[in-house]
Amino acid sequence: MKHKIQYLVASVLGIVLTTGAQAQVTSPGQGGKAVVWTALEVQQQLNKRWTSYTTIGIGRHSHLTDYAVIEQQGTFTLRQGMAYKLSRHFTFSLTAMYGNRAYYEESLPPYQQEIRLYPKLSHSFKRGNFSFSQALRLDIRRFYQPDWSSWKDPLELRPRYQGKATLPLSGNKTNSLIVLTEVMGSAKGAGKQAGFTLWPDMKPFHFTENRTSLYFRHHLSRLNWDLDLGLMHQYWRLHEHTFISTMHVAVDLIIKNPFSVH
């Protein structure tokens, strides 16, 4: 009951806040009780409707029992996406991602490789000085061992809902506060199967986590860059009946239109 209440509160918060093109490069789940995440994103507007974005990120994290954040290598990600502006308030995007996550358990390979594809539909609007946005996204994830053979659970389908609110702290919008929350669920492939199976038998769907973040954004107007400093609380499912909390510290740099301005 406690877990259901927490997810309900997170969902309501997301609806009240109600992700646009200028999204944060939020830290992925990595394990441990504390995480440090850094990311660099390049956004290039191709014309009035199309925008390309390329992102590289890397993290380090602690054990589940301490806060020594530089102790273990975390997740490395490389993403390439395209966003299409459907209308004034709606944007559709499609992103491909490669991920590499280190593991330290003796029963597991040293790292896991991931290929992910995720479509996302975003809705944004303004009320006074506030900018609001919300997004629906579906992660289609395939997992592999270091030799590209299938992981024990080779497929995951993970729907996500995110709500975000942005408040400028200055008249020229150089500094802003950004609050966002995200709720996720998951259905996984039911164990490793012989040969390659595009759609393995799936385990039942269940809620997996909530991520709530607070970011300070500084816009470097001469360079057209955004520097984000953030904290994220991740409440996630470790095992079927075990949930734990992880704190993330994030530093992101977003470079806009480095080649041209449309």
C-alpha positions as CSV (number, residue, x, y, z in Angstrom):
1,M,0.0,0.0,0.0
2,K,2.9,2.4,0.8
3,H,4.4,1.9,-2.6
4,K,1.1,2.4,-4.4
5,I,0.6,5.7,-2.5
6,Q,4.0,6.9,-3.5
7,Y,3.4,6.2,-7.1
8,L,0.0,7.9,-6.9
9,V,1.5,11.0,-5.4
10,A,4.2,11.0,-8.2
11,S,1.6,10.6,-10.9
12,V,-0.5,13.5,-9.5
13,L,2.6,15.7,-9.3
14,G,3.4,14.9,-12.9
15,I,-0.1,15.9,-14.0
16,V,0.0,19.1,-12.0
17,L,3.4,20.1,-13.4
18,T,2.4,19.0,-16.9
19,T,9.0,17.8,-22.1
20,G,9.8,20.1,-24.8
21,A,12.8,20.4,-27.1
22,Q,14.9,21.9,-24.4
23,A,14.9,18.8,-22.2
24,Q,17.3,17.9,-19.5
25,V,19.7,15.0,-20.2
26,T,18.5,13.2,-17.1
27,S,20.6,10.6,-15.4
28,P,19.7,6.9,-16.2
29,G,19.3,4.3,-13.5
30,Q,22.7,2.9,-12.5
31,G,22.5,1.3,-9.1
32,G,24.1,2.3,-5.8
33,K,22.8,4.9,-3.3
34,A,24.6,7.8,-4.9
35,V,25.3,8.7,-8.6
36,V,27.3,11.4,-10.4
37,W,26.2,12.0,-14.0
38,T,27.7,14.2,-16.7
39,A,26.4,14.7,-20.3
40,L,27.0,16.7,-23.4
41,E,24.2,17.3,-26.0
42,V,24.4,19.0,-29.4
43,Q,21.1,20.2,-30.8
44,Q,20.9,21.3,-34.4
45,Q,17.8,22.9,-35.9
46,L,17.6,21.7,-39.5
47,N,14.5,23.8,-40.5
48,K,11.4,25.1,-38.9
49,R,10.1,21.6,-38.0
50,W,13.1,19.3,-37.8
51,T,15.7,19.2,-35.0
52,S,18.6,16.7,-34.6
53,Y,20.2,16.0,-31.2
54,T,23.2,13.9,-30.4
55,T,24.0,13.1,-26.7
56,I,26.9,11.4,-24.9
57,G,26.8,10.7,-21.1
58,I,28.7,8.9,-18.5
59,G,28.2,8.2,-14.8
60,R,29.8,6.7,-11.7
61,H,28.0,5.4,-8.6
62,S,28.5,4.0,-5.2
63,H,27.6,0.6,-3.7
64,L,24.1,0.0,-2.4
65,T,25.4,0.4,1.1
66,D,27.5,3.6,0.9
67,Y,27.8,7.0,-0.8
68,A,31.3,6.6,-2.4
69,V,30.2,7.9,-5.8
70,I,33.5,7.6,-7.6
71,E,34.0,3.9,-6.5
72,Q,32.3,2.2,-9.5
73,Q,32.0,2.8,-13.2
74,G,28.3,3.4,-14.1
75,T,26.5,3.7,-17.4
76,F,27.8,5.1,-20.7
77,T,25.2,6.2,-23.2
78,L,25.3,7.5,-26.8
79,R,22.1,8.7,-28.4
80,Q,21.0,10.1,-31.7
81,G,17.5,11.4,-32.2
82,M,15.3,13.5,-34.5
83,A,12.4,15.6,-33.4
84,Y,9.5,16.9,-35.6
85,K,7.3,19.8,-34.5
86,L,3.8,18.7,-35.3
87,S,2.2,22.0,-34.2
88,R,2.7,24.9,-31.8
89,H,2.2,22.7,-28.8
90,F,3.0,19.1,-29.9
91,T,6.4,17.5,-30.9
92,F,7.1,13.9,-31.9
93,S,10.6,12.4,-31.6
94,L,12.4,9.1,-32.3
95,T,15.7,8.3,-30.7
96,A,18.2,5.4,-31.0
97,M,20.6,4.7,-28.1
98,Y,23.5,2.5,-27.3
99,G,24.2,1.9,-23.6
100,N,27.0,0.1,-21.7
101,R,26.5,-0.6,-18.0
102,A,29.2,-2.2,-15.8
103,Y,28.3,-5.0,-13.3
104,Y,30.3,-6.1,-10.3
105,E,28.4,-9.2,-9.2
106,E,30.4,-12.4,-9.7
107,S,27.3,-14.2,-11.1
108,L,27.1,-11.6,-14.0
109,P,29.3,-10.7,-17.0
110,P,31.4,-7.6,-16.4
111,Y,29.1,-5.4,-18.4
112,Q,25.8,-5.3,-20.2
113,Q,25.2,-3.8,-23.6
114,E,21.9,-2.2,-24.6
115,I,20.3,-1.1,-27.9
116,R,17.3,1.1,-27.3
117,L,14.7,2.7,-29.5
118,Y,12.1,5.1,-28.1
119,P,9.4,7.2,-29.7
120,K,8.1,10.2,-27.7
121,L,5.1,12.5,-28.0
122,S,5.5,15.8,-26.1
123,H,3.0,18.6,-25.3
124,S,4.0,22.0,-24.1
125,F,2.3,25.3,-23.1
126,K,2.7,28.4,-21.0
127,R,0.8,30.0,-18.1
128,G,2.1,33.4,-17.1
129,N,5.9,33.1,-16.5
130,F,5.7,29.3,-16.2
131,S,6.4,26.9,-19.0
132,F,4.8,23.5,-18.7
133,S,5.3,20.3,-20.6
134,Q,4.4,16.6,-20.5
135,A,5.5,13.6,-22.5
136,L,4.6,10.0,-23.2
137,R,7.5,7.7,-24.2
138,L,8.0,4.0,-24.8
139,D,11.4,2.5,-24.4
140,I,12.0,-0.6,-26.5
141,R,15.2,-2.2,-25.0
142,R,17.3,-5.1,-26.1
143,F,20.0,-6.4,-23.7
144,Y,23.2,-8.2,-24.7
145,Q,26.3,-9.7,-23.0
146,P,29.8,-8.5,-24.0
147,D,30.0,-10.9,-26.9
148,W,26.5,-9.8,-28.2
149,S,24.7,-12.9,-27.1
150,S,21.4,-12.3,-25.4
151,W,21.2,-11.2,-21.7
152,K,19.2,-13.3,-19.3
153,D,16.2,-11.0,-19.8
154,P,16.7,-9.9,-23.5
155,L,13.8,-7.5,-24.0
156,E,12.1,-4.8,-21.9
157,L,9.1,-2.6,-22.9
158,R,9.1,0.4,-20.6
159,P,6.3,3.1,-20.9
160,R,7.1,6.4,-19.2
161,Y,5.2,9.6,-18.3
162,Q,7.0,12.8,-17.5
163,G,5.8,16.2,-16.4
164,K,7.9,19.4,-16.2
165,A,7.6,23.0,-15.1
166,T,10.1,25.8,-15.8
167,L,10.2,29.1,-13.9
168,P,12.6,31.9,-15.2
169,L,14.5,33.6,-12.3
170,S,15.4,36.6,-14.4
171,G,13.6,38.8,-16.9
172,N,15.9,37.8,-19.8
173,K,15.5,34.1,-18.9
174,T,19.2,33.7,-18.3
175,N,18.6,31.6,-15.2
176,S,15.7,29.2,-14.6
177,L,14.5,26.6,-12.1
178,I,13.2,23.4,-13.6
179,V,11.2,20.7,-11.7
180,L,10.3,17.4,-13.3
181,T,8.9,14.1,-12.3
182,E,8.7,10.8,-14.2
183,V,6.8,7.5,-13.6
184,M,7.8,4.3,-15.3
185,G,6.5,0.7,-15.7
186,S,8.0,-2.4,-17.2
187,A,7.3,-5.7,-18.9
188,K,10.4,-7.9,-19.5
189,G,11.1,-10.9,-21.6
190,A,10.7,-14.1,-19.6
191,G,14.3,-15.3,-19.5
192,K,17.0,-16.2,-22.0
193,Q,15.7,-18.4,-24.9
194,A,17.6,-20.4,-27.5
195,G,18.5,-18.4,-30.5
196,F,17.4,-14.9,-31.4
197,T,13.8,-14.2,-30.6
198,L,12.4,-10.8,-31.6
199,W,9.5,-10.9,-29.1
200,P,10.2,-13.4,-26.3
201,D,7.5,-14.5,-23.8
202,M,6.8,-11.5,-21.5
203,K,6.6,-11.3,-17.8
204,P,3.6,-9.4,-16.3
205,F,3.7,-5.6,-16.4
206,H,4.5,-3.7,-13.1
207,F,5.5,-0.3,-11.9
208,T,9.3,0.1,-11.5
209,E,10.3,3.6,-10.4
210,N,9.7,7.3,-10.0
211,R,12.4,9.9,-10.7
212,T,11.9,13.5,-9.4
213,S,14.5,16.2,-10.2
214,L,15.3,19.8,-9.5
215,Y,17.6,21.7,-12.0
216,F,19.1,25.1,-12.1
217,R,19.7,26.2,-15.7
218,H,22.1,29.0,-16.8
219,H,21.8,30.1,-20.4
220,L,25.1,31.3,-21.9
221,S,23.6,33.7,-24.4
222,R,26.7,34.6,-26.4
223,L,27.4,30.9,-27.1
224,N,23.8,29.7,-27.1
225,W,24.6,27.0,-24.6
226,D,22.6,25.8,-21.6
227,L,24.4,24.6,-18.4
228,D,22.3,22.5,-16.1
229,L,23.1,21.6,-12.5
230,G,20.6,19.2,-11.0
231,L,19.6,16.8,-8.2
232,M,17.4,13.7,-8.8
233,H,15.8,11.4,-6.4
234,Q,15.2,7.9,-7.8
235,Y,12.8,5.5,-6.0
236,W,13.2,2.2,-7.8
237,R,12.5,-1.5,-7.6
238,L,15.5,-3.6,-6.7
239,H,13.6,-6.9,-6.4
240,E,10.0,-7.8,-6.6
241,H,9.1,-6.5,-3.1
242,T,12.2,-4.3,-2.4
243,F,12.4,-0.6,-3.3
244,I,15.3,1.6,-2.5
245,S,16.2,5.3,-3.0
246,T,19.2,6.7,-4.9
247,M,20.4,10.3,-5.1
248,H,21.9,11.6,-8.4
249,V,24.0,14.7,-8.9
250,A,24.0,15.8,-12.6
251,V,25.9,18.3,-14.7
252,D,24.7,18.7,-18.3
253,L,25.9,21.0,-21.1
254,I,23.6,21.5,-24.1
255,I,25.0,23.2,-27.2
256,K,22.5,24.6,-29.7
257,N,22.9,25.2,-33.4
258,P,26.7,25.0,-33.5
259,F,26.8,24.8,-37.3
260,S,24.1,27.2,-38.3
261,V,21.0,29.1,-37.1
262,H,17.7,28.7,-38.9
